[in-house]
């Protein structure tokens, strides 16, 4: 009888030892995994690199001195200088653009020249003339909304949209009574901007450009009849 009791006690001791070993091995696995996670976390031992910008980034398009360009909000201008300036540690290069119609000089950084566009080609001018010859499209919406749309088109810098505004607001006459004050203002603004681009591309006098545009708009025949 006493022998059997001893055997049972030994079995219990063995079970306890086994369970301790299993628990210890599990703890080791968990600690090794946590260490691995800490080591694999990105940027744990990496130091952030500080880069100093010495020169301003430039875009692909490069304009030269005396080139004509179009700034959407002001129209056609001529590059009169390409200058450099250092602000802090950054060297900035910029264009100086003269807009003769508005007697304004613009300073445009080269890395922000996405606001500029080159003047139109002769093919684009010919397409504008064909737009001016078409019938005006007048929407039935309120004038305030239409005026806002026309103003956005004028300041978009897109030559075809500019031609559309001139065509839509054209009344085929210079008689003030035929147009409201705001209509006439928008028409003259769009007309002068389109005219200045025609002059820069065709390289002819302002009078010749005006005759060409008025002929396309059908203004010359009516003006002759009035005279």
C-alpha positions in Angstrom: 0.0 0.0 0.0 2.6 2.7 0.8 4.4 2.0 -2.5 1.3 3.0 -4.5 1.0 6.3 -2.7 4.6 7.2 -3.5 4.1 6.5 -7.2 1.1 8.9 -7.3 3.1 11.7 -5.7 5.9 11.3 -8.2 3.4 11.6 -11.1 2.0 14.8 -9.8 5.5 16.3 -9.4 6.3 15.3 -13.0 3.2 17.0 -14.3 4.0 20.2 -12.5 7.5 20.3 -13.9 6.2 19.8 -17.5 3.6 22.6 -17.2 6.3 24.9 -15.9 8.6 24.1 -18.8 5.7 24.8 -21.3 4.9 28.1 -19.6 8.5 29.2 -19.7 8.9 28.3 -23.3 5.8 30.3 -24.2 7.1 33.3 -22.3 10.4 33.0 -24.2 8.6 33.0 -27.6 6.5 36.0 -26.7 9.5 38.0 -25.6 11.5 37.1 -28.7 8.5 38.1 -30.9 8.2 41.5 -29.1 11.9 42.1 -29.5 11.7 41.3 -33.2 8.7 43.7 -33.7 10.6 46.5 -32.0 13.6 45.9 -34.2 11.6 45.7 -37.4 9.6 48.9 -36.8 10.4 51.3 -39.6 12.4 54.4 -38.7 13.3 53.2 -35.2 17.0 53.6 -35.6 16.9 55.9 -38.7 17.5 59.6 -38.4 15.6 62.0 -40.6 17.7 63.6 -43.3 17.6 67.4 -43.6 18.0 68.6 -47.2 18.9 72.2 -48.0 17.4 73.6 -51.2 20.1 75.7 -52.9 18.3 76.3 -56.2 14.7 76.6 -57.0 13.1 73.8 -59.1 12.3 74.8 -62.7 9.7 73.7 -65.2 10.4 72.4 -68.7 9.2 75.5 -70.6 11.9 78.2 -70.7 11.0 81.7 -72.1 13.6 84.0 -73.5 14.1 87.8 -73.3 11.6 89.8 -75.5 9.3 86.8 -75.8 5.5 87.5 -75.7 3.6 85.5 -73.1 0.0 85.5 -71.8 -0.8 86.0 -68.1 -4.5 85.0 -67.7 -5.6 87.9 -65.5 -3.8 90.6 -67.4 -3.4 89.4 -71.0 -0.4 89.7 -73.3 2.9 90.8 -71.9 6.5 91.0 -73.0 9.5 89.6 -71.0 11.7 92.6 -70.5 14.2 91.0 -68.0 15.2 87.7 -66.4 16.7 88.3 -63.0 17.9 86.4 -59.9 17.5 87.1 -56.2 18.6 85.2 -53.1 16.1 84.8 -50.3 17.6 83.0 -47.3 19.5 80.1 -48.8 17.3 79.8 -51.9 18.3 81.3 -55.2 15.2 82.5 -57.1 15.0 83.3 -60.8 12.1 85.2 -62.2 10.7 87.0 -65.2 9.8 90.6 -65.4 6.8 91.0 -67.8 5.6 94.3 -69.1 1.8 94.5 -69.9 1.6 97.6 -72.1 -2.2 97.8 -72.2 -2.5 98.0 -68.5 0.9 99.8 -67.9 1.8 97.1 -65.5 5.1 95.2 -64.7 4.6 91.6 -63.4 7.2 89.6 -61.5 6.7 85.9 -62.1 9.1 83.2 -60.5 10.3 80.7 -63.1 9.0 77.8 -61.0 5.5 79.3 -61.1 5.4 79.7 -64.8 2.4 77.4 -65.1 0.4 80.6 -64.8 1.9 81.7 -68.1 1.3 80.4 -71.6 3.0 81.2 -74.9 1.1 83.3 -77.4 -1.1 81.6 -79.9 0.0 80.1 -83.2 -1.3 81.4 -86.6 -3.5 78.3 -86.8 -5.1 79.2 -83.5 -5.6 82.8 -84.7 -7.4 81.5 -87.8 -9.6 79.3 -85.6 -10.5 82.4 -83.5 -11.5 84.3 -86.6 -13.8 81.4 -87.6 -15.3 81.6 -84.0 -15.9 85.3 -84.4 -17.8 84.6 -87.7 -20.3 82.3 -86.0 -23.7 83.4 -84.5 -23.6 84.4 -80.9 -25.0 82.0 -78.3 -27.1 83.9 -75.7 -28.3 81.9 -72.7 -31.7 82.7 -71.1 -30.2 82.8 -67.6 -30.0 86.0 -65.5 -27.4 88.6 -66.7 -25.5 88.5 -63.3 -24.8 84.8 -63.8 -23.9 85.2 -67.4 -21.6 88.2 -66.6 -19.8 86.0 -64.0 -19.3 83.3 -66.6 -18.0 85.8 -69.2 -15.5 87.2 -66.6 -14.2 83.7 -65.8 -13.7 83.0 -69.5 -11.8 86.3 -70.0 -9.5 85.6 -67.0 -9.0 81.9 -68.0 -6.2 82.8 -70.4 -7.7 80.5 -73.1 -7.8 82.2 -76.4 -10.8 80.3 -77.8 -12.9 81.2 -74.7 -11.9 84.8 -75.1 -13.0 84.7 -78.8 -16.4 83.2 -77.7 -17.0 86.1 -75.2 -16.2 88.7 -78.0 -18.6 86.9 -80.3 -21.4 86.4 -77.8 -21.3 90.1 -76.6 -20.9 91.6 -80.0 -23.9 93.8 -81.0 -22.5 94.6 -84.5 -22.6 98.3 -83.6 -20.9 101.0 -81.5 -24.1 102.6 -80.5 -24.0 102.8 -76.7 -27.8 102.5 -76.3 -27.7 99.0 -77.8 -25.7 97.7 -74.9 -25.8 98.0 -71.1 -22.9 99.5 -69.3 -21.7 96.1 -67.8 -22.1 94.4 -71.2 -20.0 97.0 -72.9 -17.3 96.8 -70.3 -17.0 93.0 -70.6 -17.0 93.2 -74.4 -14.3 95.9 -74.5 -12.1 94.0 -72.0 -12.4 90.7 -74.1 -12.0 92.6 -77.4 -8.8 94.4 -76.3 -7.2 91.3 -74.9 -7.9 89.3 -78.1 -6.8 92.2 -80.2 -3.4 92.5 -78.4 -2.7 88.8 -79.0 -3.6 89.1 -82.6 -1.1 92.0 -82.9 1.7 90.0 -81.2 1.1 86.9 -83.4 0.4 88.6 -86.8 2.9 91.4 -86.2 0.8 94.0 -87.9 -0.5 97.5 -86.8 -3.5 97.8 -84.3 -5.6 99.3 -87.1 -5.2 96.3 -89.4 -6.0 93.9 -86.6 -9.1 95.9 -85.7 -10.3 95.8 -89.3 -9.7 92.0 -89.5 -11.6 91.4 -86.2 -14.5 93.8 -87.1 -14.9 92.2 -90.5 -15.2 88.7 -88.9 -17.7 90.1 -86.4 -19.7 91.8 -89.2 -19.3 95.2 -87.6 -17.8 97.0 -90.7 -20.9 96.8 -92.9 -23.2 98.2 -90.2 -20.8 101.0 -89.3 -20.5 101.9 -93.0 -24.3 102.2 -93.3 -24.4 104.4 -90.2 -21.9 106.7 -91.7 
